[in-house]
C-alpha cells in the first residue's frame, strides 16, 4: 500500500478511513466438524466466520474531553503562550461518544489513561485548539472552551494612576466597588495584603459588604447574575496623614479570582497593576474643603475693616460658604458643585492677625484674611459730593465757609462747614483755601474753593447817587440868584 494512500485515509480532522478487506474465522472441533466459509464476495453476508477489516483514524476513536478545570486568562481572544502551556498541561482525552464501534461501547465518554501515547502535538490555530494524533488525524475545538475570563473589578480611584482612594477624617465615607463576569459573580469581598486574607478595612472604622455564593452575607451589596457591588461606609478611626493597602476581589462560578497576587507595593513594585489593588490615603477635611471667597454683594459692611466687631463677625459667619479645594486631585469629587457646610464646621473665629479661621469637625483649619469678607460701610462723605462755589469779599473782611459750598442745602441735615485755615484777606487777590465739610456721622471731606479779595470802595454820597441837570431860566430868576449870591 502506498504511503500517500494510507495517509489520505487517516490524516486530518475527518478522514474517510479505509477498507482493508474481508477476513474469515474458522474452527474445527475434536470430531472433525468445522466452520465452513465459502470465502467469496457473494457469500460474505452468510459465511459464519466472515468479517470486514476497516482501518479508521484515531480521531474516530478518541476525542478532546471537556475540561474539568479551565485556565483563567485575561483575554480569551488573545491567549498567550504561557496560558496555552497551562491548557496543554490540563488537556485530557476521552473515548469518542460518536464511535459506533461495539467493542468500545462501554468506554464512550470515559477518560483515556495514556493520552501522551496517543498525541503527536497540541497546537493553537487562530482561536482553536488542535490535537494531532500519532496517525496524523486531528481533533479541533474552540479555545474558548478551555479558558475562563476572571471577573473584573471596578474601583472608584481618587487618583487612578497611583491607584489611590482618599478617605477624609471627621466625615462619612461611602464607596461602591463593582464586579462583572462573562457568566456570574459568585463571591466578592475586600481583603488585606500578604497573609491578611480577611477584610482589613474593618480595623479602620469601616463596614464593607461581602458576597458569598451569590448572596450578600455582610454589609451592603447587590448581586445580579454577571454583576455585583459591595459598599464601604463609615468614618475612619485613623488620623491624617495615614494609609493602608487593600484588595477588592471577585470570583466567578468556576472560582476564578480577579487576582491571585496580593503583595503590597513594598513587596511587589508592580502591585499597582494588580486588579483590585487599592492604596487608601487618609486626609483631613482641610484637604477637601476651602473657605469660599464671597461675591461683592455677599460681603459684610463694617465700620472699620481692620477692626471687625463680634457683631460683624456673626454676620460673616452667617454668610460664610465652603467650596471644594481646587488643587485636590480627588477624581471622586465634582469640584464645581456647591458644598453643604452643615455638619462640617466646628467653629468660625478671627485671629490676632486679621484672619478668618474656620475649624472643621476633624480639628483641621483653614484661614483667609478677613478683608476678603468685608467691605467698608459707606459714610456720609462717601455718599455726598459737595460742590465748590466761588465767592468775592472785600479786603479785610472775613469770608463765610457756607458761601463757598454751592449745594450746602442738599447735604444731610446737621452738616457743618469751616475753612481748614483762616483765609488771608489782608491783601487783595485770588485765594485758594480749603473748606472742611463735617457730616452728622462724623465723616469729613475737604473741598478746595476760591475766594477773591478786592479793594473796598468809599461809601457813596448823595452827590455820587445824584446827577443834577442844567435848565434855562428868565431874568428874574437870574436876579434872584445874584441877589442870593450877593447876600452871602
C-alpha positions as CSV (number, residue, x, y, z in Angstrom):
1,X,0.0,0.0,0.0
2,X,1.4,3.3,-1.0
3,X,2.1,5.7,2.0
4,X,0.1,8.5,0.4
5,X,-3.0,6.3,0.2
6,X,-2.7,5.4,3.8
7,X,-2.1,9.0,4.8
8,X,-5.2,10.2,2.9
9,X,-7.3,7.6,4.7
10,X,-6.2,8.6,8.2
11,X,-4.9,12.1,8.2
12,X,-6.8,15.3,9.0
13,X,-9.9,16.2,11.0
14,X,-12.4,13.9,9.3
15,X,-10.5,11.1,7.5
16,X,-12.6,8.6,5.5
17,X,-10.7,5.5,6.7
18,X,-10.1,2.6,4.5
19,X,-11.4,-0.9,3.9
20,X,-8.6,-3.4,4.3
21,X,-10.6,-6.4,3.1
22,X,-12.7,-9.4,4.3
23,X,-11.4,-12.0,6.6
24,X,-12.8,-15.4,7.7
25,X,-12.6,-17.1,11.0
26,X,-12.9,-20.9,11.2
27,X,-12.7,-23.5,13.8
28,X,-12.6,-27.4,14.0
29,X,-13.8,-29.5,16.9
30,X,-12.5,-32.9,18.1
31,X,-15.0,-34.7,16.0
32,X,-13.6,-33.0,12.8
33,X,-16.6,-30.8,12.3
34,X,-15.6,-27.3,11.2
35,X,-17.0,-23.9,10.2
36,X,-17.3,-23.8,6.5
37,X,-16.7,-20.4,4.8
38,X,-17.1,-20.1,1.1
39,X,-14.9,-17.0,1.2
40,X,-16.3,-15.4,-1.9
41,X,-17.8,-12.0,-2.2
42,X,-21.3,-13.3,-2.7
43,X,-21.1,-15.3,0.5
44,X,-19.7,-12.7,2.8
45,X,-23.1,-12.0,4.3
46,X,-23.8,-15.7,5.0
47,X,-20.4,-17.1,5.9
48,X,-20.5,-17.6,9.6
49,X,-16.9,-16.5,10.2
50,X,-16.7,-13.6,7.8
51,X,-15.8,-10.1,8.9
52,X,-14.5,-7.0,7.2
53,X,-11.4,-5.2,8.5
54,X,-11.7,-1.4,8.5
55,X,-8.9,1.0,9.0
56,X,-10.1,4.0,11.0
57,X,-8.3,7.1,12.2
58,X,-7.6,7.8,15.9
59,X,-9.8,10.8,15.7
60,X,-12.8,8.4,15.4
61,X,-11.8,6.6,18.5
62,X,-10.8,9.5,20.7
63,X,-12.0,13.0,21.3
64,X,-10.8,16.0,23.3
65,X,-12.5,15.9,26.7
66,X,-14.4,18.9,28.1
67,X,-12.0,20.4,30.7
68,X,-12.7,19.9,34.4
69,X,-10.6,22.9,35.2
70,X,-10.4,25.8,32.9
71,X,-7.4,28.1,32.6
72,X,-8.1,31.7,33.7
73,X,-6.9,34.2,31.1
74,X,-7.1,38.0,30.7
75,X,-8.3,38.0,27.1
76,X,-9.9,34.8,25.6
77,X,-9.4,36.2,22.1
78,X,-5.7,36.5,22.7
79,X,-4.5,33.5,24.6
80,X,-0.8,33.9,25.4
81,X,1.9,31.2,25.1
82,X,2.0,30.9,28.8
83,X,-1.7,30.5,29.1
84,X,-1.7,27.9,26.2
85,X,1.0,25.9,28.0
86,X,-1.3,25.6,31.0
87,X,-4.1,24.5,28.7
88,X,-1.9,21.8,27.2
89,X,-0.9,20.6,30.6
90,X,-4.6,20.2,31.8
91,X,-5.9,18.8,28.5
92,X,-7.4,15.3,28.6
93,X,-8.7,12.8,26.0
94,X,-11.8,10.6,26.2
95,X,-13.2,7.8,24.1
96,X,-15.4,9.2,21.4
97,X,-19.1,9.2,22.2
98,X,-19.9,9.2,18.5
99,X,-18.0,6.0,17.6
100,X,-20.2,3.1,16.6
101,X,-17.5,0.5,17.5
102,X,-19.4,-2.0,19.6
103,X,-16.1,-3.1,21.1
104,X,-15.8,0.3,22.7
105,X,-19.4,0.9,23.6
106,X,-18.8,0.7,27.3
107,X,-15.9,3.2,27.1
108,X,-17.7,6.0,25.4
109,X,-17.0,9.3,27.2
110,X,-14.5,7.7,29.6
111,X,-11.0,9.1,30.1
112,X,-8.1,7.8,28.1
113,X,-5.4,6.8,30.5
114,X,-2.3,7.1,28.4
115,X,-3.1,10.3,26.4
116,X,0.5,11.2,25.8
117,X,1.0,7.9,23.9
118,X,-1.8,8.9,21.5
119,X,-1.0,12.5,20.9
120,X,1.7,13.8,18.5
121,X,1.1,17.5,19.1
122,X,-1.2,20.1,20.6
123,X,-1.2,23.4,18.8
124,X,-3.0,26.7,18.6
125,X,-4.5,27.7,15.3
126,X,-6.2,31.1,15.5
127,X,-8.7,30.8,18.3
128,X,-8.8,27.0,18.1
129,X,-7.0,24.2,19.9
130,X,-5.9,21.4,17.6
131,X,-4.8,17.9,18.7
132,X,-2.9,15.9,16.2
133,X,-2.8,12.1,16.9
134,X,0.1,9.8,16.2
135,X,-1.6,8.7,12.9
136,X,-1.9,12.3,11.7
137,X,-5.7,12.6,12.3
138,X,-6.9,15.6,14.2
139,X,-9.5,16.9,16.6
140,X,-10.2,20.6,16.9
141,X,-12.1,22.6,19.5
142,X,-12.5,26.4,20.2
143,X,-10.0,27.7,22.7
144,X,-12.9,29.4,24.5
145,X,-14.0,26.0,25.8
146,X,-10.7,25.7,27.7
147,X,-10.3,29.2,29.2
148,X,-12.2,31.2,31.7
149,X,-12.2,35.0,31.9
150,X,-11.7,36.1,35.5
151,X,-14.2,38.6,36.9
152,X,-13.2,42.2,36.5
153,X,-13.4,44.7,39.4
154,X,-14.0,48.4,39.2
155,X,-12.6,50.6,41.9
156,X,-13.5,54.3,42.3
157,X,-10.0,55.6,42.5
158,X,-9.3,59.2,43.6
159,X,-6.0,59.0,41.7
160,X,-6.2,56.3,39.1
161,X,-2.5,56.5,38.1
162,X,-1.4,55.8,41.7
163,X,-4.4,53.5,42.4
164,X,-5.2,55.6,45.5
165,X,-8.6,56.3,47.2
166,X,-8.8,59.2,49.6
167,X,-10.8,59.0,52.8
168,X,-11.3,62.1,54.9
169,X,-11.3,62.3,58.7
170,X,-14.4,63.5,60.5
171,X,-16.9,62.6,57.9
172,X,-18.6,59.5,56.4
173,X,-17.0,57.6,53.5
174,X,-19.4,56.0,51.0
175,X,-17.6,54.0,48.3
176,X,-19.1,51.4,45.9
177,X,-16.9,48.6,44.4
178,X,-18.2,46.8,41.3
179,X,-17.5,43.4,39.7
180,X,-18.6,41.8,36.4
181,X,-18.1,38.5,34.8
182,X,-19.0,36.8,31.5
183,X,-21.1,34.3,33.4
184,X,-21.8,35.1,37.0
185,X,-20.2,36.7,40.1
186,X,-20.2,34.2,42.9
187,X,-18.0,35.8,45.6
188,X,-16.9,39.4,46.2
189,X,-15.0,40.9,49.1
190,X,-12.2,43.1,50.3
191,X,-9.1,41.6,51.9
192,X,-5.7,42.9,53.2
193,X,-2.3,42.4,51.6
194,X,0.0,39.3,52.0
195,X,-1.3,36.9,54.6
196,X,-4.2,39.1,55.6
197,X,-7.0,37.3,53.9
198,X,-9.8,39.0,55.8
199,X,-11.4,42.4,55.5
200,X,-8.8,44.8,56.9
201,X,-11.0,47.9,56.4
202,X,-13.0,46.9,59.5
203,X,-10.0,47.8,61.6
204,X,-10.1,51.4,60.4
205,X,-13.7,52.2,61.2
206,X,-15.4,50.9,58.0
207,X,-18.2,48.4,57.2
208,X,-17.6,46.7,53.9
209,X,-20.0,44.4,52.1
210,X,-19.3,40.8,51.3
211,X,-20.9,38.4,48.8
212,X,-20.6,34.6,49.2
213,X,-22.2,32.0,46.9
214,X,-24.1,34.8,45.1
215,X,-25.6,36.2,48.2
216,X,-24.8,39.3,50.3
217,X,-23.7,38.0,53.7
218,X,-22.3,41.2,55.3
219,X,-22.8,44.9,54.9
220,X,-24.4,46.4,51.8
221,X,-24.2,44.9,48.4
222,X,-26.0,43.7,45.3
223,X,-25.8,40.6,43.1
224,X,-27.5,40.3,39.8
225,X,-26.1,37.5,37.7
226,X,-23.0,38.7,35.9
227,X,-22.7,41.9,38.0
228,X,-22.3,42.6,41.7
229,X,-21.5,45.5,44.0
230,X,-20.3,46.0,47.6
231,X,-20.2,49.2,49.6
232,X,-17.7,50.5,52.0
233,X,-19.1,53.0,54.5
234,X,-18.1,54.6,57.8
235,X,-15.9,57.2,59.4
236,X,-12.2,56.4,59.6
237,X,-10.6,56.0,63.1
238,X,-7.2,56.9,61.7
239,X,-5.7,60.4,61.8
240,X,-4.3,62.2,58.8
241,X,-1.8,61.5,57.3
242,X,-2.1,57.7,57.3
243,X,-2.6,55.0,54.8
244,X,-3.1,51.2,54.2
245,X,-3.5,48.7,51.3
246,X,-6.4,46.5,50.5
247,X,-7.5,44.4,47.5
248,X,-11.0,44.1,46.1
249,X,-11.5,40.5,44.9
250,X,-14.2,38.8,42.9
251,X,-14.7,35.1,41.9
252,X,-16.9,33.5,39.3
253,X,-18.7,30.2,39.3
254,X,-15.5,28.4,38.3
255,X,-13.8,30.0,41.3
256,X,-11.6,32.0,39.0
257,X,-10.4,35.0,41.1
258,X,-9.9,38.5,39.7
259,X,-6.4,38.5,41.2
260,X,-4.0,36.0,42.8
261,X,-1.1,38.1,43.8
262,X,-1.9,40.1,47.0
263,X,1.5,41.5,47.8
264,X,1.6,45.3,48.6
265,X,3.8,47.8,47.0
266,X,6.7,47.3,49.5
267,X,6.9,43.6,48.3
268,X,5.8,44.0,44.7
269,X,7.0,47.0,42.7
270,X,4.2,46.3,40.2
271,X,1.4,46.0,42.8
272,X,-0.5,48.9,41.2
273,X,-1.0,46.7,38.2
274,X,-2.8,44.0,40.2
275,X,-6.6,44.1,39.6
276,X,-8.4,45.4,42.6
277,X,-5.3,46.9,44.3
278,X,-6.2,50.0,46.4
279,X,-3.9,52.2,48.4
280,X,-6.1,54.1,50.8
281,X,-4.8,57.6,51.8
282,X,-6.2,59.3,54.9
283,X,-6.6,63.1,54.5
284,X,-8.1,65.8,56.7
285,X,-11.1,68.0,55.8
286,X,-8.9,70.9,55.0
287,X,-7.5,68.8,52.1
288,X,-11.1,68.5,50.8
289,X,-12.6,71.9,51.5
290,X,-11.7,75.6,51.4
291,X,-13.3,78.8,52.5
292,X,-15.2,80.3,49.6
293,X,-14.4,84.0,48.8
294,X,-17.7,85.8,48.8
295,X,-19.1,87.7,45.9
296,X,-19.0,91.5,46.4
297,X,-22.8,91.5,47.1
298,X,-22.3,89.0,49.9
299,X,-19.6,90.9,51.8
300,X,-20.5,92.3,55.1
301,X,-20.4,96.1,55.6
302,X,-18.2,97.1,58.5
303,X,-17.3,100.4,60.0
304,X,-13.6,99.5,60.2
305,X,-12.3,96.6,58.1
306,X,-9.1,96.4,60.3
307,X,-11.2,96.0,63.5
308,X,-14.2,93.7,62.8
309,X,-16.5,93.6,65.8
310,X,-18.1,90.5,67.2
311,X,-21.5,91.5,65.8
312,X,-20.0,92.0,62.4
313,X,-18.2,88.6,62.7
314,X,-21.6,87.0,63.4
315,X,-22.9,88.3,60.1
316,X,-19.8,87.0,58.3
317,X,-20.4,83.5,59.9
318,X,-24.0,83.6,58.7
319,X,-23.0,84.3,55.1
320,X,-19.9,82.1,55.0
321,X,-19.8,79.3,52.4
322,X,-17.4,76.4,51.7
323,X,-16.1,75.1,48.4
324,X,-14.2,72.1,47.3
325,X,-10.5,72.6,47.3
326,X,-9.4,73.4,43.8
327,X,-6.0,71.8,44.0
328,X,-7.3,68.5,45.4
329,X,-6.9,65.8,42.7
330,X,-9.6,63.5,44.1
331,X,-11.5,62.3,41.0
332,X,-14.4,61.3,43.2
333,X,-15.2,65.0,43.9
334,X,-17.0,67.3,41.4
335,X,-15.2,70.4,42.4
336,X,-17.6,72.9,40.9
337,X,-20.6,71.7,42.8
338,X,-21.8,73.5,46.0
339,X,-20.8,72.3,49.4
340,X,-23.3,71.9,52.1
341,X,-21.4,73.3,55.1
342,X,-23.8,71.9,57.7
343,X,-22.1,69.3,59.9
344,X,-18.6,70.2,58.5
345,X,-17.7,73.2,60.6
346,X,-16.8,73.2,64.3
347,X,-16.2,76.9,64.7
348,X,-15.6,80.2,62.9
349,X,-13.3,82.7,64.7
350,X,-10.9,85.5,64.0
351,X,-7.2,85.6,65.0
352,X,-5.0,88.5,66.1
353,X,-3.5,88.7,62.6
354,X,-6.7,89.8,60.9
355,X,-7.7,86.3,59.6
356,X,-10.9,84.4,59.5
357,X,-10.3,81.0,60.9
358,X,-12.6,78.0,60.1
359,X,-12.1,74.9,62.2
360,X,-13.6,71.7,60.7
361,X,-15.2,68.9,62.7
362,X,-12.0,66.9,62.5
363,X,-10.0,69.8,64.0
364,X,-8.2,70.8,60.8
365,X,-8.3,74.5,59.9
366,X,-8.4,76.9,57.0
367,X,-7.7,80.7,57.2
368,X,-8.3,83.6,55.0
369,X,-7.8,87.4,55.5
370,X,-10.9,89.0,57.0
371,X,-10.6,91.8,54.4
372,X,-11.8,89.3,51.8
373,X,-15.2,89.0,53.6
374,X,-15.9,92.7,54.4
375,X,-16.5,96.0,52.8
376,X,-16.2,99.4,54.4
377,X,-19.6,100.8,55.3
378,X,-20.3,104.0,53.2
379,X,-20.1,107.2,55.2
380,X,-22.0,110.4,54.6
381,X,-18.7,111.6,53.0
382,X,-18.8,108.6,50.6
383,X,-22.4,109.2,49.7
384,X,-22.3,113.0,49.1
385,X,-20.3,115.4,46.9
386,X,-20.1,119.0,48.0
387,X,-19.7,121.4,45.1
388,X,-17.3,124.3,45.4
389,X,-18.7,127.9,44.9
390,X,-16.5,130.9,44.2
391,X,-17.1,134.0,46.4
392,X,-15.7,137.5,46.5
393,X,-15.0,139.6,49.6
394,X,-13.6,143.0,50.4
395,X,-10.1,143.3,51.7
396,X,-10.0,143.0,55.4
397,X,-13.3,141.1,55.8
398,X,-13.9,137.5,56.9
399,X,-15.5,135.2,54.3
400,X,-18.0,132.6,55.4
401,X,-17.3,129.0,54.6
402,X,-21.0,128.4,54.0
403,X,-20.8,130.7,50.9
404,X,-18.1,128.6,49.4
405,X,-20.2,125.4,49.1
406,X,-22.8,125.6,46.4
407,X,-25.1,122.7,47.4
408,X,-24.9,123.0,51.2
409,X,-28.7,122.9,51.4
410,X,-28.6,119.5,49.7
411,X,-26.2,117.9,52.1
412,X,-27.5,115.9,55.2
413,X,-29.1,118.0,57.9
414,X,-26.6,118.8,60.5
415,X,-23.7,119.1,58.1
416,X,-21.2,121.9,59.1
417,X,-18.5,123.6,57.1
418,X,-15.4,125.6,58.1
419,X,-12.3,126.8,56.4
420,X,-9.4,124.5,57.2
421,X,-7.2,127.5,57.8
422,X,-8.1,131.2,58.1
423,X,-8.4,133.0,54.8
424,X,-5.9,135.8,54.4
425,X,-7.9,138.9,53.3
426,X,-5.3,141.5,54.2
427,X,-4.2,141.7,50.6
428,X,-6.4,141.7,47.5
429,X,-6.1,138.8,45.1
430,X,-7.4,135.2,44.4
431,X,-7.1,132.9,47.4
432,X,-7.4,129.1,47.4
433,X,-8.5,127.9,50.8
434,X,-9.9,124.5,51.7
435,X,-13.3,124.0,53.2
436,X,-13.7,121.1,55.6
437,X,-17.2,119.5,55.4
438,X,-18.2,117.6,58.5
439,X,-21.2,115.3,58.3
440,X,-23.6,114.2,61.0
441,X,-21.9,110.7,61.2
442,X,-18.6,112.4,61.9
443,X,-17.1,111.7,58.5
444,X,-15.4,114.6,56.8
445,X,-14.0,115.7,53.4
446,X,-12.0,118.6,52.2
447,X,-13.2,120.8,49.3
448,X,-10.7,123.2,47.6
449,X,-12.5,126.5,46.9
450,X,-11.7,130.0,45.5
451,X,-12.1,133.3,47.4
452,X,-11.4,136.6,45.6
453,X,-10.3,139.5,47.8
454,X,-10.8,143.1,46.3
455,X,-10.1,146.6,47.5
456,X,-13.1,148.1,49.2
457,X,-14.8,151.2,47.6
458,X,-15.8,154.5,49.5
459,X,-19.3,154.8,50.7
460,X,-21.5,156.5,48.2
461,X,-22.5,160.2,48.9
462,X,-25.7,162.0,47.8
463,X,-23.6,163.6,45.1
464,X,-22.5,160.1,44.0
465,X,-26.0,159.0,43.9
466,X,-27.5,162.0,42.1
467,X,-26.7,163.9,38.9
468,X,-28.2,167.4,38.6
469,X,-29.2,168.5,35.1
470,X,-28.9,172.3,33.9
471,X,-32.1,174.3,32.9
472,X,-32.6,177.7,31.1
473,X,-34.0,180.5,33.4
474,X,-35.6,184.1,32.8
475,X,-34.1,187.4,34.1
476,X,-36.0,187.5,37.2
477,X,-34.6,184.3,38.2
478,X,-31.1,185.4,37.4
479,X,-31.6,188.5,39.5
480,X,-32.7,186.3,42.3
481,X,-29.7,184.2,42.0
482,X,-27.4,187.1,42.0
483,X,-29.2,188.6,44.9
484,X,-28.7,185.4,46.8
485,X,-25.1,185.3,46.0
486,X,-24.7,189.0,47.0
487,X,-26.4,188.4,50.3
488,X,-23.8,185.7,51.0
